[in-house]
Amino acid sequence: MSSPPHAPKKRQYAAGETQVYYGSAEGQYPADTPNIHQPADTGTSLTPQHVDLMTYPPDPRDLYAPPPEIRLPSGLSVLIDPTETHTALSYQSSTLNAVPRTQALLSNSKLPLGLVISPHRTLADGEEAVPVVQDGLIPRCQRCKAYMNPYVQFLDGDSRSVTTISIAPSHFWRCSLCGLSDNDTPRTLEWSRRYEQPRYTRVELNHSVVDFLATPEYVRGAPQSPAYVFLLDVSQGAINSGMFHTAIRTIAENLDNIPNEQLRTKVAIICYDVSLYFFSMNPRDGFEMLVVSDLEEIYLPRPDDLLVNLSEFRRPVEALLSRLPTIFGDSTHTSGGATGPALYGALALLAGIGGKIVVISASVSALGEGALDMTKNAHWHDTQKEPDSDKSASAFYHAFALSCIKSCVSVDMFLAGDRYRGVATLTLIPHYTSGQVFYYPGFNAAVHEDAIKFAVELGRLIVMPVMLEAEMRVRCSWGLSVKSMHGNFFVQASDRVVMPAVPLDQSYAVEFQFEETLTEPVVVFQTALLHTTSSGERRIRVINLALPTTSLVSDVFASADALAIVTLLAKQTVQRSSVLSLEDRREKLFWRVADVCTAYMATNQTQMRASELQLLLPANLKMLPILVLGVFKKIVIHLNTEMALHDVRAYARVVLASAATQDLIRYIYPNIYSLHNMPPDVGFVGSEGALVMPTSLPLTSTWWEAHGLYLIDDGQIIYLVVARDAVPRLINDVFGVEDYRALQGGKVDLPEVDTAISQRIRSIIGKIRERKGCVHYPSVCVVKDDASFGSPDIRSAAAQTLIHDRVDGLRLGYRQFLVKIYGK
């Protein structure tokens, strides 16, 4: 909506007041808080800027500050434009932007050295696509096999000295990772006589991120074609909840948008309850349903025409989707579904070609292989332990995931249900096959917010361009090596992982360790991702990042990136391979923060006063404790002992393991907006053509007004929290009901009330939902201040990082967290 020429006066929604006001933002922050419209001080200088956490209130604006500046040594012969470093950081960011030269120095700082990698991300508005080298020339180091990059040095053929840019050709180049100087420079790279341009104009020497069009030695066979097998649960739970009907309607609506550039995309549909239902398709005769009731030995009844070309078989596919509601409209099977056998049936279809299985299920896996032991699960009451995975079933799903990896098959899951679903066990498959997971507790398609959220997220996943049959390897300068890798993939070696598919906007974490002392002034990290595009091209995406080295612990602290550190720690904490209990993981996470604070204070003892309670960190790390507290609270949810909450907890860890940095930070530290006193320009399209959003408030109840209306956005759900003293006029203008008592809590479809504030709030919600690069579509949930926070409607609200003292499930506030750290 556009702003009127003169913004009208807005009502002051305060108890006992009826006067109008101009909605000024002045006075919303204390006098000592920086200007509300300016970013907070980032502390990117390598000069220490201390912050006393005991007196510093966390400011959400600091989350949007740039990371500490990367300062490469002056005079270093690099060919890259300095602005390209920002591009590299959007694909690959480091926890430390100045690398310590020794293991002792790193140990003294207690900070992790690692990367957060997002190799396949949504481009920002106006951002250019990754450039492609198409001439087939892919120079690599003879020793470490690193790809040529902007940080290599060209050497004179006789003296091996570094050359400057000139038309005189050099014969060798020095690897920026291992230092080998005997790499031959291809003549075609040295000089282009036709255009009379030096080699430095080549793409790979001027860009930190580049795609090489793969040559035959990188191709094992024909490039993989996109293939989708939709595995639909048709048990009574799926039918009655409306999930089945919503799914087939969404699939039908998105057939035109499925990646199919070369008209090679294949699709198949399998339904299951106590049996498996395959559908044979014929361009002339339509489709035929084939039933397999034997769950012990799964076979394909007619393998040649079950998985068909979407373009050639479009009519029978559409006919099948339109008939499915009639075929399975009266399902009476309530005992759960044969999820394990159905998965093996889908894998059999894709075994020879690879592809993607999309599981849509609303019932527990109860039949055949992979059935969950509900008798054992019923005795899991202690939420401090980790009973989340059914060990008898997890062995099956782990083995199935390995079979998928061998066949280059990725699995995505959409799970729903009122009761325990075994999310932790089922999601073993998406974890190892680089798939995605969506969970809808208490799903009911009759609730508009449930139906639209599921439909949008399923639609976004179906049309998402993915990288297929991918292998990712991380290389680094000599003296360092890969210690561990964390994320949704299968680890093939310490520095190499396999991903049947690479979804958009997922991130992966890598931690490094020292092998020997670093002697070079710069270290280089290089990530290479061999993959097939949706259009059938085999490419190698190479991401390069150069960082300076340092011998000063103060430089290490001043260069630390808090967001990258939290992302790495979160993915480490929820890793599948950990043998620690959840409580042990939380305690280990707490100690990491306590150790960092202790180490920094030990290096700055002159700043301490014995008479004062101080807890110092550099300015660039001042948000680290509050963000770790967010992860701390997401790992274990203390609401009650219902088994369904094990699924909520397991899904929280799935999000932490896979989300990109910005999505992860929003999940653990949600945005909170005050809606009852918005400035007059908020909610309207501004001069730059974008909707003006409110300013995010700190996550503390001291900012809350008893008569307020607040919006909380964690990327998964939008909460509208209504204070108990909210005036009736505000409630009527926004929700269209008389007063607080008439307002219903829970998931709502926000009504289109003909008031200015209603239109502005709906515009803000629309902006959040259309956030670029986010597959999730947050539903709206109304939370009343006096609600029972353990109720099913707002159970997830109680699991938020820090919404309100009365909505905090763990009862551990930020101040108490700091005092606990100080005591350690």
SULNOR-V203358 format. One record per run of one state. SS is the DSSP state (alpha for helix, beta for strand, coil for the rest). FROM is the first residue (numbers start at 1). LEN is the number of residues. Records with the same first field share a line. If there is no record, write none. Layout:
# SULNOR-V203358
SS = FROM-LEN ; FROM-LEN
This chain:
# SULNOR-V203358
coil = 1-1 ; 3-7 ; 12-8 ; 22-28 ; 53-7 ; 65-19 ; 95-1 ; 97-1 ; 101-2 ; 110-4 ; 118-13 ; 134-6 ; 141-6 ; 148-5 ; 156-6 ; 163-9 ; 175-8 ; 185-2 ; 193-4 ; 202-1 ; 206-3 ; 214-2 ; 219-8 ; 234-2 ; 242-1 ; 254-1 ; 258-8 ; 273-3 ; 283-3 ; 293-10 ; 306-2 ; 310-4 ; 328-9 ; 338-1 ; 351-4 ; 362-3 ; 366-8 ; 378-13 ; 407-2 ; 418-5 ; 427-1 ; 434-3 ; 442-6 ; 464-3 ; 477-3 ; 487-3 ; 494-2 ; 503-3 ; 507-1 ; 515-7 ; 533-5 ; 551-2 ; 559-1 ; 561-1 ; 574-8 ; 604-1 ; 608-8 ; 622-2 ; 636-8 ; 660-1 ; 669-2 ; 675-10 ; 686-5 ; 692-9 ; 704-5 ; 714-3 ; 723-5 ; 736-10 ; 748-8 ; 770-9 ; 785-7 ; 799-6 ; 808-6 ; 824-1
beta = 2-1 ; 10-2 ; 20-2 ; 50-3 ; 92-3 ; 96-1 ; 98-3 ; 114-4 ; 131-3 ; 140-1 ; 147-1 ; 153-3 ; 162-1 ; 172-3 ; 183-2 ; 191-2 ; 197-2 ; 209-5 ; 227-7 ; 266-7 ; 276-7 ; 286-7 ; 308-2 ; 337-1 ; 355-7 ; 365-1 ; 409-9 ; 437-5 ; 467-10 ; 480-7 ; 490-4 ; 496-7 ; 506-1 ; 508-7 ; 522-11 ; 538-13 ; 560-1 ; 616-3 ; 659-1 ; 671-4 ; 685-1 ; 691-1 ; 709-5 ; 717-6 ; 746-2 ; 779-6
alpha = 60-5 ; 84-8 ; 103-7 ; 187-4 ; 199-3 ; 203-3 ; 216-3 ; 236-6 ; 243-11 ; 255-3 ; 303-3 ; 314-14 ; 339-12 ; 374-4 ; 391-16 ; 423-4 ; 428-6 ; 448-16 ; 553-6 ; 562-12 ; 582-22 ; 605-3 ; 619-3 ; 624-12 ; 644-15 ; 661-8 ; 701-3 ; 728-8 ; 756-14 ; 792-7 ; 805-3 ; 814-10
